[in-house]
Amino acid sequence: MEESRGKGLLLWVAGSRETAICLFIILLIIVVSLRSPYFLTIKNLEDILLNIAVLSIVATGQMMVITSGGIDLSVGSALALSGMIVGMTVSENWHLPPLLALLMGMGLGIVLGSFNGLLVAKGRVPPIIATLGTMSVYRGLTFVVSGGAWVDAHELPDSFKQFARDTVLGVPNLVLLMIIVAIIFYYFLNHTRTGRQVYAVGSNPSAARVVGINVNRILFMVFLLSGLLSGMGGVLWVSRYASAQSDSAMGFELQTVAAAVIGGVSIAGGSGTIPGLLLGSLLLGILINALTLVRVSPFWQLAMQGMVILIAVVSNAAMSRRLQRVSARRRKA
């Protein structure tokens, strides 16, 4: 009886990963608030939301790529390059509307993502190799176009700097855009044929080809979308921090992978949800904020992010194997 209850609880937790993440987030909030009274202040909570908004937007593109069976290591560099070009453009054209600047960044991201997609879909280059190369290329281009210089706050118009923080019905634009992106991609993945094909390609590309799915088209599309969201994130990053720097978002690709994996996206492809991704981003954002408040070194923070990824991957794999064994026993019974 006890064993049956344990198995039932295991199945419930695995089937409700979002619930498990929520419980862990609540526990983390309680622990951190006891260590730092500043944690639950309105200002700090707002900062957490604004920080995870950019992370969630870019991680949504990363999730698409991972779900299709790949990985995009160039998202941080694409974000920096798009943000730098838009920042330089805005600094020379103060009357450029922020929305137009956002569209410009998304367009640049599409170009960068499309190049990744061509390498993977047409060039047959493994995603990790292709994006490892473009990560360096895009980062190098960021230094080239900027000449190694920064775009400082005083060089940017107030309308652009306030774009990320301005509110609609009390909700910051940055958070509102995160919600819009989440809704769009939730619908796309769950209620469109192409969205379901992304899961099919990630689960078994050979079987997907057999049933008539254009695998190359799906692979190209997910990298394009990842680039689009990275470009969008680049503009929002510059607006949020009122600065465009050549080394912006260094290591950000690690955070996007961590957010996805923590949220239940299988690193092997074929599974993952938008709600899980948002919760993974929230958990990671709270963790990074908490480590900063308790004055943990940024280098240790990076190491801990890597540890979180390893723990999430191992736990996902272990839980999956355990569930398979339980299901097999039930079928035999």
C-alpha positions as CSV (number, residue, x, y, z in Angstrom):
1,M,0.0,0.0,0.0
2,E,2.8,2.4,1.0
3,E,4.7,1.6,-2.2
4,S,1.6,2.2,-4.3
5,R,1.1,5.5,-2.6
6,G,4.8,6.4,-3.2
7,K,4.5,5.6,-6.9
8,G,1.3,7.5,-7.2
9,L,2.9,10.5,-5.6
10,L,5.9,10.2,-7.9
11,L,3.6,10.1,-11.0
12,W,1.7,13.2,-9.6
13,V,4.9,15.2,-9.1
14,A,6.3,14.2,-12.5
15,G,3.0,15.0,-14.2
16,S,2.8,18.3,-12.4
17,R,6.3,19.6,-12.7
18,E,5.0,23.2,-12.7
19,T,3.4,22.5,-9.3
20,A,6.7,21.1,-7.9
21,I,8.6,24.2,-9.2
22,C,6.0,26.5,-7.6
23,L,6.5,24.7,-4.2
24,F,10.3,25.1,-4.5
25,I,9.9,28.8,-5.4
26,I,7.8,29.4,-2.3
27,L,10.3,27.6,-0.2
28,L,13.2,29.7,-1.7
29,I,11.3,32.9,-1.1
30,I,10.7,32.0,2.5
31,V,14.4,31.1,3.1
32,V,15.8,34.2,1.3
33,S,13.3,36.6,3.0
34,L,14.6,35.3,6.4
35,R,18.2,36.0,5.3
36,S,17.6,39.4,3.7
37,P,14.7,41.7,4.7
38,Y,15.3,43.7,1.5
39,F,14.2,40.7,-0.7
40,L,10.5,41.3,-0.3
41,T,10.6,45.0,-0.9
42,I,8.5,46.4,-3.8
43,K,11.7,47.7,-5.5
44,N,13.5,44.4,-5.4
45,L,10.5,42.4,-6.6
46,E,10.1,44.8,-9.5
47,D,13.7,44.4,-10.4
48,I,13.3,40.6,-10.3
49,L,10.3,40.8,-12.7
50,L,12.1,43.2,-15.1
51,N,15.2,40.9,-15.1
52,I,13.3,37.7,-15.8
53,A,11.2,39.4,-18.5
54,V,14.2,39.6,-20.8
55,L,15.4,36.2,-19.8
56,S,12.0,34.6,-20.4
57,I,11.6,36.2,-23.8
58,V,15.0,35.0,-25.0
59,A,14.6,31.6,-23.3
60,T,11.4,31.1,-25.2
61,G,13.4,31.0,-28.4
62,Q,16.0,28.7,-26.7
63,M,13.2,26.4,-25.7
64,M,11.9,26.2,-29.3
65,V,15.4,25.1,-30.4
66,I,16.0,22.6,-27.6
67,T,12.5,21.1,-28.1
68,S,13.4,20.5,-31.8
69,G,16.5,18.6,-30.7
70,G,19.1,21.4,-30.9
71,I,20.6,24.1,-28.9
72,D,21.4,27.8,-29.6
73,L,24.6,29.0,-28.0
74,S,24.6,32.3,-29.9
75,V,21.6,33.9,-28.2
76,G,23.7,36.1,-25.9
77,S,25.9,37.3,-28.7
78,A,22.9,37.9,-31.0
79,L,21.3,39.9,-28.2
80,A,24.4,42.0,-27.8
81,L,24.9,42.6,-31.5
82,S,21.3,43.6,-32.1
83,G,21.2,45.8,-29.0
84,M,24.4,47.5,-30.0
85,I,23.3,48.3,-33.6
86,V,19.9,49.6,-32.4
87,G,21.5,51.5,-29.6
88,M,24.0,53.2,-32.0
89,T,21.1,54.0,-34.4
90,V,18.9,55.4,-31.6
91,S,21.8,57.5,-30.3
92,E,22.1,59.2,-33.7
93,N,18.3,59.5,-34.3
94,W,16.7,60.7,-31.1
95,H,13.3,61.0,-32.7
96,L,13.2,57.3,-33.7
97,P,10.0,55.8,-32.0
98,P,10.9,53.0,-29.5
99,L,8.5,50.6,-31.2
100,L,10.3,51.1,-34.5
101,A,13.6,50.5,-32.7
102,L,12.1,47.3,-31.3
103,L,11.1,46.1,-34.7
104,M,14.5,47.0,-36.0
105,G,16.1,44.8,-33.4
106,M,13.7,41.9,-34.2
107,G,14.6,42.2,-37.9
108,L,18.3,42.0,-37.1
109,G,17.6,39.0,-34.9
110,I,15.8,37.3,-37.8
111,V,18.9,37.8,-40.0
112,L,21.2,36.3,-37.3
113,G,18.8,33.4,-36.5
114,S,18.3,32.7,-40.2
115,F,22.0,32.3,-40.7
116,N,22.1,29.7,-37.8
117,G,19.1,28.0,-39.4
118,L,20.8,27.7,-42.8
119,L,23.9,26.2,-41.2
120,V,21.9,23.6,-39.4
121,A,19.1,22.8,-41.9
122,K,20.9,23.2,-45.2
123,G,24.6,22.9,-44.2
124,R,23.9,19.9,-41.9
125,V,26.2,21.4,-39.2
126,P,25.3,20.1,-35.7
127,P,23.5,22.9,-33.8
128,I,26.0,23.0,-31.0
129,I,28.9,23.4,-33.4
130,A,27.1,25.9,-35.7
131,T,26.0,28.2,-32.8
132,L,29.3,27.8,-31.0
133,G,30.9,29.3,-34.1
134,T,28.3,32.1,-34.6
135,M,28.4,32.9,-30.9
136,S,32.0,34.1,-31.5
137,V,31.3,35.6,-34.8
138,Y,28.4,37.7,-33.5
139,R,30.3,38.7,-30.4
140,G,33.3,39.8,-32.6
141,L,31.0,41.8,-34.9
142,T,29.6,43.6,-31.9
143,F,33.1,44.8,-31.0
144,V,33.8,45.7,-34.7
145,V,30.6,47.8,-35.3
146,S,31.1,49.6,-31.9
147,G,34.8,50.0,-32.2
148,G,34.9,48.7,-28.6
149,A,33.0,51.8,-27.4
150,W,29.8,51.9,-25.3
151,V,26.6,53.7,-25.9
152,D,26.0,55.5,-22.6
153,A,22.8,56.6,-21.0
154,H,23.3,60.3,-21.9
155,E,23.5,59.3,-25.6
156,L,20.1,57.7,-25.5
157,P,16.8,59.7,-25.6
158,D,14.5,59.5,-22.5
159,S,11.7,58.0,-24.6
160,F,13.8,55.0,-25.4
161,K,15.3,54.6,-21.9
162,Q,11.8,54.7,-20.4
163,F,10.3,52.3,-22.9
164,A,11.1,49.2,-20.8
165,R,9.8,50.8,-17.5
166,D,6.7,52.6,-18.8
167,T,3.5,50.9,-17.7
168,V,0.2,50.0,-19.1
169,L,-2.5,49.7,-16.4
170,G,0.3,49.5,-13.9
171,V,2.2,46.7,-15.7
172,P,5.7,47.5,-17.0
173,N,6.0,47.3,-20.8
174,L,8.8,44.7,-20.3
175,V,6.6,42.4,-18.3
176,L,3.7,43.0,-20.7
177,L,5.8,42.0,-23.7
178,M,6.9,38.9,-21.8
179,I,3.3,37.9,-21.3
180,I,2.4,38.6,-24.9
181,V,5.3,36.5,-26.1
182,A,4.4,33.7,-23.8
183,I,0.7,33.7,-24.9
184,I,1.7,33.7,-28.6
185,F,4.2,30.8,-28.3
186,Y,1.9,28.8,-26.0
187,Y,-0.8,29.0,-28.6
188,F,1.7,28.2,-31.4
189,L,3.1,25.1,-29.7
190,N,-0.2,23.7,-28.4
191,H,-2.8,24.7,-31.0
192,T,-1.1,24.8,-34.4
193,R,0.0,22.0,-36.6
194,T,3.5,23.5,-37.1
195,G,3.9,23.8,-33.3
196,R,3.1,20.1,-32.8
197,Q,5.6,19.3,-35.6
198,V,8.4,21.0,-33.5
199,Y,7.8,18.4,-30.8
200,A,7.7,15.6,-33.4
201,V,11.0,16.6,-34.9
202,G,12.6,16.8,-31.4
203,S,11.2,13.4,-30.4
204,N,12.3,11.5,-33.5
205,P,13.4,13.3,-36.6
206,S,13.6,10.1,-38.7
207,A,10.0,9.2,-37.8
208,A,8.9,12.8,-38.5
209,R,10.3,12.6,-42.0
210,V,8.5,9.3,-42.6
211,V,5.1,10.9,-41.8
212,G,5.8,13.8,-44.2
213,I,7.1,16.5,-41.9
214,N,9.6,18.9,-43.5
215,V,12.3,18.6,-40.8
216,N,14.6,21.1,-42.5
217,R,11.9,23.7,-42.6
218,I,11.1,23.2,-38.9
219,L,14.8,23.4,-37.9
220,F,15.2,26.6,-39.9
221,M,12.1,28.1,-38.4
222,V,13.1,27.5,-34.7
223,F,16.5,29.1,-35.2
224,L,14.8,32.0,-37.0
225,L,12.4,32.5,-34.1
226,S,15.2,32.2,-31.6
227,G,17.1,34.9,-33.4
228,L,14.0,37.1,-33.5
229,L,13.5,36.9,-29.8
230,S,17.2,37.4,-29.1
231,G,17.0,40.6,-31.2
232,M,13.9,41.7,-29.3
233,G,15.7,41.0,-26.1
234,G,18.7,43.0,-27.2
235,V,16.6,46.2,-27.7
236,L,14.8,45.6,-24.3
237,W,18.2,45.0,-22.6
238,V,19.6,48.3,-23.9
239,S,16.4,50.2,-22.9
240,R,16.3,48.4,-19.4
241,Y,19.9,49.2,-18.6
242,A,20.2,52.5,-20.6
243,S,23.5,51.3,-22.1
244,A,24.7,49.2,-25.0
245,Q,28.0,47.4,-24.4
246,S,30.1,45.0,-26.5
247,D,30.2,42.5,-23.6
248,S,26.5,42.7,-22.8
249,A,24.9,39.4,-22.0
250,M,28.1,37.4,-21.7
251,G,27.1,33.9,-20.5
252,F,23.4,34.7,-21.1
253,E,23.0,31.6,-23.2
254,L,23.8,29.6,-20.1
255,Q,20.9,31.3,-18.2
256,T,18.5,30.6,-21.1
257,V,19.4,26.9,-21.1
258,A,19.1,26.8,-17.4
259,A,15.7,28.4,-17.4
260,A,14.5,25.9,-20.0
261,V,15.9,22.8,-18.4
262,I,14.7,23.9,-14.9
263,G,11.2,24.4,-16.4
264,G,11.1,20.8,-17.6
265,V,12.3,21.2,-21.2
266,S,14.1,17.9,-22.1
267,I,17.7,18.6,-23.2
268,A,17.2,15.7,-25.6
269,G,14.3,17.4,-27.3
270,G,10.6,16.5,-27.8
271,S,9.1,18.0,-24.6
272,G,8.7,21.2,-22.8
273,T,6.0,23.8,-22.0
274,I,5.7,27.6,-21.9
275,P,4.3,27.6,-18.3
276,G,7.2,25.5,-17.2
277,L,9.7,27.8,-18.9
278,L,8.2,30.9,-17.2
279,L,8.5,29.2,-13.8
280,G,12.0,28.1,-14.6
281,S,12.9,31.7,-15.5
282,L,11.3,32.9,-12.3
283,L,13.1,30.4,-10.1
284,L,16.4,31.2,-11.8
285,G,15.8,35.0,-11.5
286,I,15.0,34.6,-7.8
287,L,18.1,32.5,-7.2
288,I,20.4,35.0,-8.9
289,N,18.8,37.9,-7.0
290,A,19.1,36.0,-3.7
291,L,22.8,35.1,-4.3
292,T,23.5,38.8,-5.1
293,L,21.7,39.9,-1.9
294,V,23.7,37.6,0.3
295,R,26.9,38.8,-1.5
296,V,27.9,35.7,-3.3
297,S,30.7,36.3,-5.8
298,P,29.5,36.6,-9.5
299,F,32.0,33.8,-10.4
300,W,30.4,31.5,-7.9
301,Q,27.0,32.5,-9.2
302,L,28.0,31.3,-12.7
303,A,29.3,28.1,-11.2
304,M,26.0,27.5,-9.4
305,Q,24.0,28.1,-12.5
306,G,26.0,25.3,-14.2
307,M,25.3,23.1,-11.2
308,V,21.6,23.9,-11.4
309,I,21.6,22.8,-15.1
310,L,23.4,19.5,-14.2
311,I,21.0,18.8,-11.3
312,A,18.0,19.6,-13.5
313,V,19.2,17.4,-16.4
314,V,20.1,14.5,-14.1
315,S,16.8,14.7,-12.1
316,N,14.8,14.9,-15.4
317,A,16.5,11.8,-16.7
318,A,16.2,9.9,-13.4
319,M,12.5,10.8,-13.1
320,S,11.9,9.7,-16.7
321,R,13.5,6.3,-16.2
322,R,11.6,5.8,-12.9
323,L,8.3,6.6,-14.6
324,Q,9.0,4.2,-17.4
325,R,9.6,1.4,-14.9
326,V,6.5,2.2,-12.9
327,S,4.4,2.4,-16.1
328,A,5.9,-0.9,-17.3
329,R,5.0,-2.7,-14.0
330,R,1.4,-1.3,-14.2
331,R,1.0,-2.7,-17.7
332,K,2.2,-6.1,-16.6
333,A,-0.1,-6.0,-13.7
